[in-house]
Amino acid sequence: MHFDAIGRVPGDPILGLIEAYGADPRPGKFDLGVGVYKDAQGLTPILESVKQAEQRLVDRQATKTYIGGHGDAQFGRLINELVLGADSPLIAENRAGATQTPGGTGALRLSADFIAQCLPGRGVWLSNPTWPIHETIFATAGVKVSQYPYVGADNRLDIEAMLATLDQAPKGDVVVLHACCHNPTGFDLSHDQWRQVLEVVRKRDLLPLIDFAYQGFGEGLEQDAWAVRLFAQALPEVLVSSSCSKNFGLYCDRTGALIICAGDAGKLLDVRSQLANLARNLWSTPPDHGAAVVATILGDAQLKRLWADEVQAMRLRIAQLRSGLLDALEPHGLRERFAHIGVQRGMFSYTGLTPEQVRQLRERHSVYMVGTGRANVAGIDATRLDRLAEAIADVCR
Ligand code: LMR
């Protein structure tokens, strides 16, 4: 038979948790697995700004014809402004362009093909740890993957080791950096540390690819873009992968962009022609709906304000969950041990729990998180923090 030699591969370490959680019949489960935001009711809501934009689209949309290889031009213009800043000199000089992609993952996949095809021989450096799909995306495209240290065995950011390793990277290699809300650890660089990274990137002539999947979930929409804008203005060439999955809650509408910052307007057009060509072979043209929603929101002052307020509410709720969990751990004598939860930013916490403790949490207490000890703080039910703290205390005994 044709398929005889085909074996089975293990399921995805993150998406597989959706099924495992759903299949658990026990009441009082905790879903701290896949990175989706949940509200106080435990739902992943459709934002009100999105609902209103969708209504406008239903009323006004006149066609479902293909959008071009770079996607919706209005979306591209507005996402460029959201990421780089409306007053960015790169935009004024026509040195930055966004290519719409199916989610942030699509932007990463497109960048991987771009590196493989247009920058042959360049390796890619990923933080250790990182989102596990980073590694498979670049490896699948045939790009050599290496790691720079990010968090040490003591579950602390190790900036010295990161800088020292990048300082040895072959000139011209690509370095993937997480703009904010580092996935999976939640540890972000300070402004000073970003400046140090910039110096090494400049010295080694590295090409930064900045993964920006959580804009608005760290310190705020503008604040979270600080490092992206620093790099984009200090260096002639930068790639940015931007995702609308979390901050617009458009997970299943697969909405994102690969932003290219180039040395001049002509070179931008060269690179964009390559991206359109590569995208044609990956997905032809991107899906329209999510980008149309984003363009409707960002292009309307009232909807944009509503959306920014909704993003802020999600961010503040996550911050409250972090401090609430620490308060709940206090009676168990665990506040200090888990103090990093209060320092980390964004949806995720690298808890420091071992794979064995994660397994026990799941088996004894129906608490689901990624095997590496990554918990999605945004999935915590605020009314059951004590129950979660008891479960954690149980496996830490
Ligand atoms: C996560 O890390 O949980 C999210 O980015 C969802 C995904 O695609 O893995």
Boltz pocket constraint, residues with backbone or C-beta under 6 A from the ligand:
constraints:
  - pocket:
      binder: B
      contacts: [[A, 14], [A, 15], [A, 33], [A, 34], [A, 35], [A, 36], [A, 131], [A, 183]]
      max_distance: 6.0
